[in-house]
Amino acid sequence: MKKDEKLTPELTAKREYFKNWRKNNKDKVKKYNEKFWKKQVEKLNNK
C-alpha cells in the first residue's frame, strides 16, 4: 500500500479475507513459498 492510499472498507475486507485464507491454508502457503524461493535461487544461479 502506498503512503497516500486510504484504507477503504473494501481494502480492509480484502485484507481480512486473505489473512484468514492464509491462516486456514498454511500448507498451500508453505508450498507456494518454497516454490517461489527455489525460482529465486535458480535466477541467481543462472546470472
C-alpha positions as CSV (number, residue, x, y, z in Angstrom):
1,M,0.0,0.0,0.0
2,K,1.2,3.5,-0.9
3,K,1.7,6.1,1.8
4,D,-1.1,8.3,0.5
5,E,-3.6,5.5,-0.2
6,K,-6.6,5.5,2.1
7,L,-7.7,2.3,3.9
8,T,-11.1,1.8,2.4
9,P,-13.7,-0.7,3.8
10,E,-13.2,-2.8,0.6
11,L,-9.5,-2.9,1.1
12,T,-9.9,-3.8,4.8
13,A,-12.3,-6.6,3.9
14,K,-9.9,-8.0,1.3
15,R,-7.0,-7.9,3.7
16,E,-9.1,-9.7,6.3
17,Y,-10.2,-12.4,3.8
18,F,-6.7,-13.2,2.7
19,K,-5.4,-13.1,6.2
20,N,-8.0,-15.8,7.2
21,W,-7.3,-17.7,3.9
22,R,-3.6,-17.9,4.7
23,K,-4.4,-19.0,8.3
24,N,-6.6,-21.8,7.1
25,N,-4.4,-22.9,4.2
26,K,-0.9,-23.0,5.8
27,D,0.1,-26.0,3.7
28,K,-0.7,-24.1,0.4
29,V,1.1,-21.0,1.6
30,K,4.2,-23.1,2.6
31,K,4.2,-24.9,-0.8
32,Y,4.0,-21.6,-2.7
33,N,6.8,-20.0,-0.7
34,E,9.1,-23.0,-1.3
35,K,8.4,-22.9,-5.0
36,F,8.9,-19.1,-5.1
37,W,12.3,-19.3,-3.3
38,K,13.5,-22.1,-5.4
39,K,12.8,-20.0,-8.5
40,Q,14.7,-17.1,-6.9
41,V,17.7,-19.2,-6.3
42,E,17.7,-20.5,-9.9
43,K,17.5,-17.0,-11.2
44,L,20.6,-16.0,-9.1
45,N,22.5,-19.1,-10.2
46,N,21.8,-18.5,-13.9
47,K,23.3,-15.0,-13.9
